[in-house]
Amino acid sequence: MNGTPPHANARPTRHTRARDATTSALAMTPAPVRPDGRADEHARALVVALDVVTHAAGSAYVELGDTKVSCAVYGPRQHRGGDAPARVDRGALEVDVHAAPFAGKTAGRGGRGEGGRGATEKSLAGTVREALRSSVMVERFEKTQVDVYATVLDARGGEAVACVLAATCALARAGVECRDVVTACEAARIGDRIVLDPDENEVAASDGKVFLAQMSSLDRYAKTEIFGRWSPDDATRALDVCAAGCQRFDATIREVLRDATS
């Protein structure tokens, strides 16, 4: 109400009561709730287990909701070739992603299972490699390579995110020197809403998706992918939502790693 407020003992006018009733109704209107009960800005539960693969230099198992990924790291060891070329002054980082036969249909970027299983696995491996590349200090293991093997055990959306999270934990347990922990998150646009960490059904219902890998302590993006048509404002908003999710995952992973070494 504009102007001088009424005396404390004065009765509210009809206009004041109507406005208060409207405000109360708006305050009581619940925010949209997703099928699994999450708010738009909430990620699925993250569960991390370490040292799950015998004889690996480092390994980790990640559950992101119903999406499950196991990752093993080997090396540094003699360079054996691969996607990363050998160089005298630095090592190579090799990443391979395999989807188990029982993993279910991967919610592929741009469509469910688009391009077949092999194409999806290759795309995931490329995303994970690029996300990790800016953090792994390959100059510290010259003429050798570090191999990262991720297995998607259950694909329910966010496979690339889960692979990055599992890989960064496995690299840490292997003692591979990195500039920072790399975490990742996705956001999808459903109508006029942007939802964090979409599951496979939300991905299928969306008309745009954003992937972000981030080094939170350094406040640096490691990898971004944007799918669909986005306005600059909406793309920035989606990336900000992902960045907040990355920071929360970063805190969880650091706690797990710290507990493992204490």
C-alpha positions in Angstrom: 0.0 0.0 0.0 1.4 3.4 -1.0 1.6 6.5 1.2 1.7 6.6 5.0 0.7 3.3 6.6 -2.5 3.2 8.7 -2.3 3.3 12.4 -1.6 -0.1 14.0 -5.1 -0.3 15.5 -6.9 0.7 12.3 -9.0 -1.9 10.5 -7.6 -2.9 7.1 -9.6 -1.7 4.1 -11.3 -4.1 1.7 -8.5 -3.4 -0.8 -5.9 -4.4 1.7 -7.7 -7.6 2.6 -8.0 -8.6 -1.0 -4.3 -7.9 -1.7 -3.3 -9.9 1.4 -5.5 -12.8 0.3 -3.9 -12.8 -3.2 -0.4 -12.7 -1.6 -1.3 -15.6 0.6 -2.7 -17.6 -2.3 0.5 -17.0 -4.3 2.7 -18.0 -1.3 0.7 -21.2 -0.9 1.0 -22.2 -4.6 3.4 -25.1 -4.8 6.4 -25.0 -7.2 6.2 -27.5 -10.0 7.2 -31.0 -8.9 8.8 -33.5 -11.2 7.5 -37.1 -11.4 10.2 -38.3 -9.0 9.3 -35.5 -6.5 12.2 -33.2 -7.1 12.1 -29.5 -7.6 13.4 -28.2 -10.9 16.7 -27.1 -9.4 17.4 -30.4 -7.6 19.7 -33.2 -8.8 19.2 -36.9 -8.2 20.9 -38.5 -5.3 24.6 -39.1 -5.8 26.2 -42.2 -4.4 29.9 -42.9 -4.7 32.0 -46.0 -3.8 35.7 -46.2 -4.2 38.2 -49.0 -5.0 35.7 -51.3 -6.6 37.8 -52.9 -9.3 40.6 -55.2 -8.3 44.1 -54.6 -9.8 43.1 -51.2 -11.2 45.3 -48.2 -10.2 42.1 -46.5 -9.1 38.4 -47.1 -9.5 35.0 -45.8 -8.5 31.3 -46.7 -8.8 28.7 -44.0 -9.1 25.0 -44.0 -8.8 23.2 -40.9 -10.1 19.6 -41.8 -9.3 19.0 -45.0 -11.2 22.0 -44.4 -13.6 24.9 -46.6 -12.6 28.5 -46.4 -13.9 31.7 -48.1 -12.9 35.1 -46.7 -13.8 38.7 -48.1 -13.6 41.9 -46.3 -14.3 45.2 -47.9 -15.3 48.6 -46.4 -15.7 50.6 -44.3 -16.3 52.0 -47.1 -18.5 53.7 -47.5 -21.9 51.9 -45.7 -24.7 50.1 -48.3 -26.8 48.3 -46.0 -29.2 44.7 -44.7 -29.3 42.9 -41.5 -30.0 45.4 -39.3 -28.3 48.7 -39.0 -30.3 52.0 -39.8 -28.6 54.3 -36.8 -27.8 57.8 -36.7 -26.3 57.0 -33.9 -23.9 53.7 -35.3 -22.4 51.6 -38.3 -21.9 48.3 -39.3 -23.3 44.8 -39.7 -21.8 42.7 -42.5 -23.3 39.0 -42.9 -22.5 36.8 -45.8 -23.4 33.1 -46.1 -22.5 31.2 -49.3 -22.8 27.5 -49.9 -22.2 26.7 -53.2 -20.6 24.2 -55.3 -22.6 21.7 -55.1 -19.7 22.1 -51.3 -19.2 18.9 -50.5 -21.1 18.4 -48.0 -23.9 20.7 -45.0 -23.5 19.0 -41.7 -23.7 21.3 -40.5 -26.4 21.9 -36.8 -27.1 19.6 -35.8 -29.9 17.4 -38.9 -29.5 17.0 -42.2 -27.7 19.8 -44.5 -28.8 20.4 -42.4 -31.9 23.1 -43.8 -34.2 23.2 -47.2 -32.4 25.0 -48.4 -29.4 28.5 -48.0 -30.9 28.0 -44.4 -31.9 26.6 -43.6 -28.5 29.5 -45.1 -26.7 32.0 -43.3 -28.9 30.2 -40.0 -28.3 30.2 -40.6 -24.5 33.9 -41.4 -24.6 34.7 -38.2 -26.5 32.7 -36.1 -24.1 34.3 -37.6 -21.0 37.8 -37.3 -22.5 37.3 -33.6 -23.4 35.9 -32.9 -19.9 39.0 -34.5 -18.2 41.6 -33.2 -20.6 41.9 -29.7 -19.2 42.4 -31.1 -15.6 44.7 -34.1 -16.1 48.3 -33.0 -16.1 49.6 -35.1 -18.9 52.9 -33.2 -18.9 53.7 -35.1 -15.6 53.8 -38.5 -17.2 55.9 -38.1 -20.4 55.8 -40.8 -23.1 53.2 -42.8 -21.2 49.4 -43.0 -21.1 46.6 -43.2 -18.6 43.7 -45.4 -19.6 40.2 -44.6 -18.3 37.6 -47.4 -18.8 34.0 -46.5 -17.9 31.1 -49.1 -18.0 27.5 -47.9 -18.0 25.7 -50.5 -16.0 22.3 -48.8 -16.0 21.3 -46.0 -18.4 18.5 -43.8 -17.0 19.6 -40.4 -18.1 22.8 -38.4 -17.4 25.3 -41.1 -18.5 27.9 -38.6 -19.5 27.6 -36.9 -16.1 27.9 -40.2 -14.2 30.9 -41.2 -16.3 32.7 -37.9 -15.6 32.0 -38.2 -11.9 33.2 -41.8 -11.7 36.3 -41.0 -13.8 37.4 -38.1 -11.7 37.1 -40.2 -8.5 39.0 -43.1 -10.1 41.8 -40.7 -11.3 42.1 -39.3 -7.8 42.4 -42.8 -6.3 45.0 -43.7 -9.0 47.1 -40.8 -7.9 47.1 -39.2 -11.3 47.9 -35.5 -10.9 45.1 -33.2 -11.8 44.6 -29.5 -11.6 41.2 -29.9 -10.0 38.3 -32.2 -9.4 36.1 -32.3 -12.5 32.4 -32.6 -12.0 29.5 -32.4 -14.5 25.8 -31.8 -14.7 23.0 -31.5 -17.3 19.9 -29.3 -17.6 17.0 -29.8 -19.9 14.3 -27.4 -21.1 10.8 -28.7 -20.8 8.3 -26.0 -22.0 9.4 -22.8 -20.2 11.1 -24.7 -17.4 14.8 -25.6 -17.0 15.2 -28.8 -15.0 18.5 -29.9 -13.5 19.8 -33.4 -13.9 17.0 -34.8 -16.1 16.3 -38.5 -16.1 15.7 -40.4 -19.3 11.9 -39.6 -19.5 12.6 -35.9 -19.0 15.3 -35.9 -21.7 12.8 -37.5 -24.1 10.2 -34.8 -23.3 12.6 -32.0 -23.6 13.4 -29.8 -26.6 16.9 -28.7 -25.5 19.7 -29.9 -23.3 22.9 -28.4 -21.8 25.9 -30.4 -20.5 28.5 -28.7 -18.4 31.8 -30.1 -16.9 33.5 -27.8 -14.5 36.5 -27.4 -12.3 34.8 -25.7 -9.4 37.8 -24.7 -7.3 39.4 -23.0 -10.2 36.0 -21.5 -11.3 36.6 -22.8 -14.9 34.5 -24.6 -17.4 36.1 -27.8 -18.6 33.5 -28.8 -21.3 30.2 -27.5 -22.5 27.7 -29.0 -25.0 24.4 -27.3 -26.0 21.7 -29.2 -27.9 18.7 -27.6 -29.5 17.9 -23.9 -30.1 18.5 -21.7 -27.1 18.3 -17.9 -26.7 21.5 -16.4 -25.2 19.6 -15.7 -21.9 18.2 -19.2 -21.6 21.5 -20.8 -22.4 23.2 -18.7 -19.8 20.5 -19.6 -17.3 20.8 -23.3 -18.0 24.6 -23.1 -17.6 24.3 -21.3 -14.3 21.9 -24.1 -13.1 24.4 -26.7 -14.2 27.3 -24.8 -12.5 25.4 -24.9 -9.2 24.8 -28.6 -9.6 28.5 -29.1 -10.4 29.4 -27.3 -7.2 27.2 -29.6 -5.1 28.6 -32.7 -6.7 32.1 -31.3 -6.1 31.4 -31.0 -2.4 30.1 -34.6 -2.3 33.1 -36.1 -4.1 35.6 -34.2 -2.1 34.0 -35.5 1.1 34.1 -39.1 -0.2 37.8 -38.7 -1.3 38.7 -37.1 2.0 37.1 -39.8 4.1 38.9 -42.5 2.1 42.3 -41.0 2.9 41.6 -40.2 6.6 
